Amino acid sequence: METIQIIILIFSLFALSRVIINIKQRNLGKLESIFWPLFWLIAAFVSTFPNTIVSIANFLGVERGVDLIIYGTIVILAYLIYRLYAQVTSIERNITKIVRTISIKKQNEKTKN
Amino acid sequence: MAAWNEEKNIGTTIQGLKKEGYTDIIVVDDGSKDKTSEIAEKEGATVLKHMINRGQGAALQTGMTYSILNGAEYLVHFDSDGQHNPKEIKDLLNPLINKEVGATLGSRFLGKEKVPFRRKLTLKTAIWVIWVFYGLKLTDAHNGFRGFTKEAARKVVLTSDKMEHASEVIERIKKRNIKYKEVPVNIIYEEHHLKEGRKGQGKFDALNIVLKMLQKKIWE
């Protein structure tokens, strides 16, 4: 086993443990509770048996296993960024709504008095 | 009026409006750190306070929501830093009162006014982008001087907090089929507007507008 494999394996297991804690505390949604454990399990598995990924890569028309991982990671990251963008936008809008409601409410109270 | 750290200009702007006989002046203090709201209140405006800065679009929408709730028939967006001429409000209001249109948009390029070259370039690009994106052929873009009937204002509802609201206004007008008209107005380009780094329209350039619009189109 190469050093990099060991590092990835240890990190994956660490990440997995954090995910499990979060699931127990009900911090993650249904889909995320399935996706993240699976993601880190696969990462741990692939780092231990890197050859498995090679056959999948070849089947998909990618020469090296590492390349497949990099391509896959980029796609996943891009999607996650999109998700974050959507969430941040919705949070921003909600903050504005709250700020607006408070300002109007305060003014209405003021004119009443 | 949306106002953010406008203590230097807000007083004279409100005085100018009062001089023309407008009394229902609503200032939305968008989380200013200076004396904007105190001065505005002293001048007799109704002041709504955003506890944190949310952007000009958000502030204008707060003003519109409040006005509609309090029985306004016609609404005018007016810059708080004295760029707009209060005498021209009637030009924006008349087509609304005569039931000609639901919205009036001020345009710098219908009159004979001189617009600084760099701003002209930015604005012309924005005009072109609006035409491509929304199919509205305007003579000016992102002019903050606008008028609405209450029915139109109800349909406009802005969700863009920051400067993109200017494009959103146009998008809404198109989407909700609001009849509109462009009205020639003059923007006063005083030295302090250019010097202050222009918190308003001047801050965003053509590229920024395009990016924000693209983002909105693709992701929402």
Interface residues (C-beta under 8 A of the other chain):
Chain A: Y82 Y85 A86 T89 E92 R93 I95 T96 V99 R100 I102 S103 I104 K106 Q107
Chain B: V28 T46 V47 L48 K49 H50 M51 I52 R54 A58 Q61 T62 T65 Y66 L69 T159 D161 W219 E220
